[in-house]
Amino acid sequence: MSSVAQQKKAAGRPAASQLISAFMPRAEAIVIPIGALLVGFVAFSLFLGLLGKSPVAFFALVWKGGFSSGFSWQNTLSRVAPLVLAALCVALPARLGLVVIGGEGAIVLGGLAAAVTGTFVADLPFGLGMVLMALAGMTLGALWIGAIGALRIKRGVNETIASLLMAYIAVALLNHFVEGPFRDPASLNKPSTGTLDASLRVGDMPFVAAHWGVLAGVIACIFCWVLIERTTIGFAARIAGDNVRAAQIQGLPVARLVIGFTALGGAFAGLAGYFEVAAVHGSANASLIAGYGYTGILVAFLARHNPLAILPVAVLFGGFEASGGLIQRRMELPDATILVFEGMVFIIILLSEALYGRFRIFKPDFWESR
């Protein structure tokens, strides 16, 4: 090698090292979740092998049912909106160090509030009724999850236990009101609220076989990313999430941050309930209890609570859930097979949390020395 080439290599090495050392800590948040997901695939494949089923056939059906055609994508995208909004209900409080897992309750109550509101606003000008329905769902969702943040701040109640228990209460309230005061007499076999007027139904986006809730989810994720990463409120939330005591010493409004972020997350979950009623079911009934709030927990954790990363992860898991019926028919497996798969992946993702910071390759000093 000539002396000129050696000089160029020596001059270029520090810049490359700086670039790599800046990138690798961020790469850790990508590599470890993807690795955990792959390990989950392998673990579930072993589980299928014990049942005498083909893992190759299983994942082929997942691809076929979730991603292989326009119809498959339609089924997948119809599940993306509630998954994205439910994941934000987990991700926003998580930035403050809170583990809120009660998004399912905000979804069902948000859907109930939207459906009940819809019975009173059918005669309003076009669009205004939809806005009021969405606001009703978001408001009740914000109050429901925001109350969990208030309990944490005011009374020291563990937010994980409180949100889980309140989710069961929300489901009980939905069943009570749907089967009682707000039941449509015409709903004989499946108790439901009154069917929404056609003017209040949310249709599909142009050129896309998916309702407008998908776009709302994308906008919500972008808004949350800007809020967390580019505003003083988000900066204060990150400080409080790292060390609450230090944030309080610096005079940050920790109580308002906790209640505000939990309420905002609940508002997004309530919006998911609105779209489930206005775009999918047409009324509030037991179909709202679809488990999106619990799958949203997995989506948020796999995305490392990054609002932008939630989008591709939600698409992935939307495809998994869209293929459940096909897997049940073709492989003669129970409908809960997808839930078993998601549960195994979730456990492995939780275990992978212990790996962060343990690999020198992801540390800046490893590359700065080269």
C-alpha positions, 0 to 999 in steps of 0.5 A: 500500500502506498504512503498516500493510501495509508495516509488517507486510511489513517485520516478516514479511520477516526471519522468512520469510528465516530460515525459507527460509535454514534450509530451502534448504541441506537443499533442495540435498540433494533438488533436485540428486539429483532433477535428476540422476535427470531428466538420467539419464532424458533421457540414457537416452531419447537412447540409446533413440532411437539404438536406434530405440526409443520412450522414451515406450513404455519409461517407460510399460512401467516404470510398467505393470510396476512401479506400475500394479496390485496385481500390479505392486506385489507384484513391486516390493515383493519387491525393495524389502527387499533393496534397502533393506538393501543400501543401508544397507550402503553408507550407514552406512560412508559416514557415516564417509567410507568407500565400501563397495561389497561388499554383494553378498558379504554378501547371498549369504553371509548367504543361505547361512548362513541356508539351512545353519542352516535344515537344523539348526533345523527341529525347534525351536519355531515362530519360534525357527528363523527367529530363528536363521537370521536371526542366522546370516545377519546374523552372517556378513554383519557379519563379512564387511563388518566385516573390510573396516573392520578392514583399513582401520583396521589396515592402511590397505587401501582399503575400496572395492577390498577390498569389491569383491574380497571380493564376488567371493570371496563369490560363489565361496564360495557356488558352492563350497558349494552345488555341493559340501558343502551341495548337496541331491542332489535339486537336479539342474539347479540346484545348491541347498542343501536346501529349507527346511521350511515352518515356516521360510518367511517369508510375506506381511504381512496385507493386503499382497502383500509378505513381512515383509522389507519391514517389516524394511527400514523398521524398519532405516531408522528405527533407522539414522536415529535412530542417526546423527541422535539419538545420541552414537555417530552424532554421533561418526561424523559428526565422524569422517566430516568429519575423521578427524584432528580426531576422533582429536585429540578422542579419539573411538574412530575405529577402533571406529566404523569397524569397528562401522558397517561390521559393522552395514551388513554385518549388514543385508546379511546379513539381506537374504540371509536374507529372499531365502532364507526368503521368496523362493527357499526354498534357497540357490542361484545365484539369490542373485546377483541384483545387489541389492548393486550396485543398493543402491549406486545407491539409497544415493548417490541418497538421499545416504546418508540412511536415511529417503530410502533407502525411497522411492528403493528403491521407485522402483528396485524398480519399475524392476527389476520391469519388466525382463521386460515391457520385454524382451518388449514392446520386444524389448530385452535383459534388461540394458537396465535395468542400462544405464539404472541405470548411466547414472543412477549416472554422472550422480549421481556427476557431480552431486556436483561441483554441491554448494555451487556455487549461491548460492540454496542458501546461507543468506546469499543469503536473509538479505540479502533 
